[in-house]
Structures are given as structure tokens and as C-alpha cells.
Amino acid sequence: MAEEIVYRDDVTVELIKSSASDADVIWAARVSTAGEKSMEEIGEDPSRSAGLINYLARERHGSPFEHTSMTFFISAPIFVFREFMRHRIASYNEESGRYRELRPVFYIPSRSRKLLQVGKTGSYTFEDGTQAQFELSIAAMKTAYIAAYESYQKMLEAGIAREVARVVLPVATYSSMYVSMNARALMNFLSLRTSREGSHFPSYPQREIEMVAEKMEAEFATLMPITYGAFEKSGRIAP
């Protein structure tokens, strides 16, 4: 029996495990001048060396930030993952529509989602739509999702392979994946996929991937507060 269709306007981001702290950056950096004595820094209070972390971020000496690891579980529309995987500085494992029947969970924007693109390519802004435009968008999306899911179910019931039947589903279908990256890679991702005043290089991400990035950023800020502060001070440029 087919599942009831679910509509979501949010994303899920959970930090599953991590080996990431400001102290990791310090001992990795100190090996260049202290050699084996840098191991004495392991477990030391990183606040004593906050200046070093700020220096590394400011001067873009990035490799010490790579000696960290964070693994996130993310649930979001497939089109978000396709943007995410443009970042070839992470490891990904996504659920497969070849091996399991995909659930009927589809994305619809919240009322706060800006609908109108105003201006020319490369020089435009997004602005709020009217209530009528919002209602039209939601109705059109739901109509398409229902038709696609019904077609998917008919193909499965006829014995057609999941890997074939899935082609009728839209990129607004929710998927899930694990993504692992180090702090340097995450800062690069955040610099491109969030829009912040004060960024040295302004970025204009699609709102849905920015929703994911914002949740990842909150976890990063908690895990590595000194590194995160240095990232902010340097204009959100990845070292």
C-alpha cells in the first residue's frame, strides 16, 4: 500500500560524530617549528594559542585545519544534494533509489521563501512574491508531486525495477546522506553557501542549501569556537 504523501519546508542536519577541536589545529600547526615536541600541545588549553589560530586563518595557512573531522546526517531535497556535491572536498554516502523504495516526502517552500528573481543574470535580487503567486506555486508543486508518485507506484506494482521507476520522481523528493568533512572544507562550504554581511567575497546561495549550511555552521561554532571566530574575523574566507 502506498504511503501518504508528506510535504516539508525544512531540512534536517544532525552532527553524528566528530573529532574536531581548536586544540587539533594548534598541535598540527606547531609541528612545523617544534617537530616531535608539538605532541606536548595535544590536550592543552587552546585558548592560550588563540592568536595562532587567528594568524593561520588571516594568512590563509589552511592545512592545520584539515586535521579535524565532522560527520553530519542530512535530510533534504535531492536538488540540494546536487548542489552540495559540487563541493569535492567532502565524503558522501546517500540513500539509493536503486536499492530501496523512495518515500513520498516532497519539498514545498515556506511562506517566507522569496519567489521572484529581479534583474539580469549575475546582477539580480530575490524578492517576496504575492500571496497569489505563493498559492499558485504550492498548488503546482503538489499537483506534480502527486502525479509523479502515482506513476512511480504504478511502475513498481507492475514489477518494474526501482532504478527504472525512480526516474519519474522530481528533484524535490527528499533524500538522506552522510557527509564528512574537515574544518577547512567546511569553512569553504560556508563561505559559498551562506549570505552574510561582512563577508569579504559576497555569496548568493540558493535558499534551500543555505538552510543546510546554517545548521552545519551552528554545530561548527560550538565544536571549534576559536576557529569559528577567526573565520568570522577574516571575512568568512576559507584559509
C-alpha positions as CSV (number, residue, x, y, z in Angstrom):
1,M,0.0,0.0,0.0
2,A,1.3,3.4,-0.9
3,E,2.4,5.8,1.9
4,E,0.6,9.1,2.4
5,I,2.4,12.0,0.8
6,V,4.3,14.2,3.2
7,Y,5.2,17.8,2.5
8,R,8.2,19.5,4.2
9,D,9.6,23.1,4.1
10,D,12.6,22.4,6.3
11,V,15.8,20.3,6.4
12,T,17.4,18.0,8.9
13,V,21.1,18.4,9.9
14,E,22.5,16.3,12.8
15,L,26.1,16.1,13.9
16,I,26.7,12.3,14.2
17,K,30.3,12.2,15.3
18,S,33.3,14.5,15.3
19,S,37.0,14.6,16.0
20,A,37.3,18.4,15.8
21,S,38.6,20.9,18.3
22,D,40.6,24.1,18.3
23,A,43.4,22.2,20.0
24,D,43.7,19.9,16.9
25,V,44.6,23.0,14.8
26,I,47.3,24.1,17.2
27,W,49.3,20.8,17.5
28,A,49.1,20.3,13.7
29,A,50.4,23.8,13.1
30,R,53.2,23.6,15.7
31,V,54.9,20.6,14.1
32,S,56.4,22.9,11.5
33,T,58.5,24.6,14.2
34,A,58.5,22.2,17.1
35,G,58.7,18.8,15.4
36,E,58.0,16.0,17.9
37,K,57.7,18.5,20.7
38,S,54.4,19.6,19.1
39,M,52.8,16.5,20.7
40,E,53.1,18.2,24.0
41,E,50.3,20.5,22.8
42,I,47.8,17.6,22.5
43,G,45.2,18.1,25.2
44,E,46.4,21.6,26.1
45,D,44.0,24.5,26.6
46,P,43.6,26.0,23.1
47,S,42.7,29.4,24.4
48,R,46.4,30.0,25.2
49,S,47.0,29.8,21.5
50,A,44.0,31.7,20.1
51,G,46.4,34.2,18.4
52,L,48.0,31.4,16.4
53,I,44.6,30.2,15.1
54,N,43.7,33.8,14.1
55,Y,47.1,34.1,12.4
56,L,46.6,30.9,10.4
57,A,43.1,32.0,9.3
58,R,44.1,35.5,8.5
59,E,47.2,34.5,6.5
60,R,45.4,31.5,4.9
61,H,47.7,28.8,6.2
62,G,44.9,26.2,5.8
63,S,46.4,22.7,6.2
64,P,46.3,22.7,10.1
65,F,42.5,23.0,9.9
66,E,42.4,19.8,7.9
67,H,43.4,17.6,10.9
68,T,39.8,17.5,12.1
69,S,36.7,15.6,11.0
70,M,32.9,16.1,11.3
71,T,30.2,13.8,10.1
72,F,26.7,15.1,9.5
73,F,23.4,13.3,8.7
74,I,21.4,15.4,6.4
75,S,17.8,15.1,5.1
76,A,16.9,17.5,2.3
77,P,15.5,17.6,-1.2
78,I,17.6,15.9,-3.9
79,F,18.3,19.3,-5.7
80,V,20.1,20.5,-2.5
81,F,22.3,17.4,-2.6
82,R,23.2,18.0,-6.2
83,E,24.4,21.5,-5.3
84,F,26.2,20.1,-2.2
85,M,28.1,17.6,-4.3
86,R,29.7,20.4,-6.3
87,H,32.0,20.6,-3.3
88,R,34.5,17.9,-4.0
89,I,36.1,18.4,-0.6
90,A,33.9,16.0,1.4
91,S,32.9,12.4,1.5
92,Y,29.3,11.5,0.7
93,N,27.1,8.4,1.1
94,E,23.5,9.0,0.0
95,E,20.4,6.7,0.2
96,S,19.8,4.8,-3.1
97,G,16.7,4.7,-5.1
98,R,18.1,1.6,-6.7
99,Y,18.1,-0.4,-3.5
100,R,15.1,0.9,-1.6
101,E,11.7,2.3,-2.4
102,L,11.8,6.1,-2.0
103,R,9.4,7.6,0.4
104,P,6.8,10.2,-0.8
105,V,8.3,13.2,1.0
106,F,8.5,16.3,-1.1
107,Y,9.7,19.9,-0.6
108,I,7.4,22.9,-0.6
109,P,8.7,26.4,0.2
110,S,7.6,28.2,3.4
111,R,5.8,31.5,3.0
112,S,9.0,33.3,3.9
113,R,10.8,31.9,0.8
114,K,11.4,34.7,-1.7
115,L,9.9,33.7,-5.1
116,L,10.8,36.4,-7.6
117,Q,14.2,36.9,-9.3
118,V,14.6,40.5,-10.3
119,G,17.4,41.8,-12.5
120,K,19.8,40.3,-15.1
121,T,21.9,37.1,-14.7
122,G,24.8,37.9,-12.5
123,S,23.2,41.0,-11.1
124,Y,19.8,40.3,-9.5
125,T,18.0,40.1,-6.2
126,F,15.3,37.8,-4.9
127,E,12.1,39.4,-3.6
128,D,8.9,38.3,-2.0
129,G,6.1,37.1,-4.1
130,T,2.4,37.9,-3.6
131,Q,0.1,35.6,-1.8
132,A,-1.5,34.6,-5.1
133,Q,2.0,33.7,-6.5
134,F,2.8,31.6,-3.4
135,E,-0.5,29.7,-3.6
136,L,0.0,29.1,-7.3
137,S,3.5,27.7,-6.6
138,I,2.3,25.4,-3.9
139,A,-0.6,24.1,-5.9
140,A,1.5,23.5,-8.9
141,M,4.1,21.6,-6.9
142,K,1.6,19.4,-5.1
143,T,-0.1,18.5,-8.4
144,A,3.2,17.5,-10.0
145,Y,4.3,15.5,-6.9
146,I,1.0,13.6,-6.7
147,A,1.1,12.7,-10.3
148,A,4.8,11.6,-10.1
149,Y,4.3,9.5,-7.1
150,E,1.3,7.8,-8.5
151,S,3.3,7.0,-11.7
152,Y,6.2,5.7,-9.5
153,Q,3.8,3.4,-7.6
154,K,2.2,2.0,-10.8
155,M,5.6,1.1,-12.2
156,L,6.7,-0.6,-9.0
157,E,3.4,-2.5,-8.8
158,A,3.9,-3.7,-12.4
159,G,7.2,-5.2,-11.4
160,I,9.5,-2.6,-12.9
161,A,12.8,-2.2,-11.2
162,R,13.2,0.6,-8.6
163,E,16.2,2.0,-10.5
164,V,13.9,2.5,-13.6
165,A,10.8,3.6,-11.7
166,R,12.6,6.3,-9.8
167,V,13.2,8.4,-12.9
168,V,9.7,9.8,-12.8
169,L,10.3,11.4,-9.3
170,P,11.2,15.1,-9.1
171,V,14.4,16.5,-7.6
172,A,12.2,17.9,-4.8
173,T,12.0,14.4,-3.4
174,Y,13.7,14.2,0.0
175,S,16.8,12.0,0.3
176,S,19.3,11.5,3.1
177,M,23.0,11.3,3.3
178,Y,26.1,11.3,5.5
179,V,28.7,13.9,4.7
180,S,32.1,14.0,6.3
181,M,34.5,16.9,6.0
182,N,37.3,18.7,7.9
183,A,37.1,22.3,9.2
184,R,38.9,23.8,6.3
185,A,36.5,22.2,3.8
186,L,33.5,23.3,5.9
187,M,34.7,26.9,6.0
188,N,35.0,26.8,2.2
189,F,31.4,25.4,2.0
190,L,30.1,28.0,4.4
191,S,31.8,30.9,2.6
192,L,30.0,29.9,-0.6
193,R,26.6,28.7,0.7
194,T,25.7,31.4,3.2
195,S,24.9,35.0,2.6
196,R,26.4,37.2,5.4
197,E,27.1,40.9,5.7
198,G,30.8,41.5,6.3
199,S,31.8,38.6,4.0
200,H,34.9,39.6,2.0
201,F,33.5,37.8,-1.0
202,P,29.7,38.1,-1.0
203,S,27.8,34.9,-1.9
204,Y,24.3,34.4,-3.2
205,P,23.3,30.8,-2.5
206,Q,20.0,29.2,-3.2
207,R,18.0,29.5,0.0
208,E,17.4,25.7,0.4
209,I,21.1,24.8,0.6
210,E,21.7,27.9,2.8
211,M,19.2,26.3,5.3
212,V,21.5,23.3,5.5
213,A,24.6,25.4,5.7
214,E,23.2,27.4,8.6
215,K,22.6,24.3,10.7
216,M,26.1,23.0,9.9
217,E,27.6,26.3,10.9
218,A,25.8,26.3,14.3
219,E,27.5,22.9,15.0
220,F,30.9,24.1,13.8
221,A,30.7,27.2,16.0
222,T,30.0,25.0,19.1
223,L,32.8,22.5,18.3
224,M,35.5,25.0,17.4
225,P,34.6,28.4,18.8
226,I,38.1,29.9,18.4
227,T,38.4,28.7,14.8
228,Y,34.9,29.9,14.0
229,G,35.7,33.3,15.5
230,A,38.8,33.5,13.3
231,F,36.7,32.6,10.3
232,E,34.4,35.4,11.0
233,K,37.2,37.9,11.7
234,S,38.9,37.1,8.4
235,G,35.7,38.0,6.4
236,R,34.5,34.4,6.1
237,I,37.3,33.4,3.8
238,A,38.4,29.8,4.0
239,P,42.0,29.5,4.9
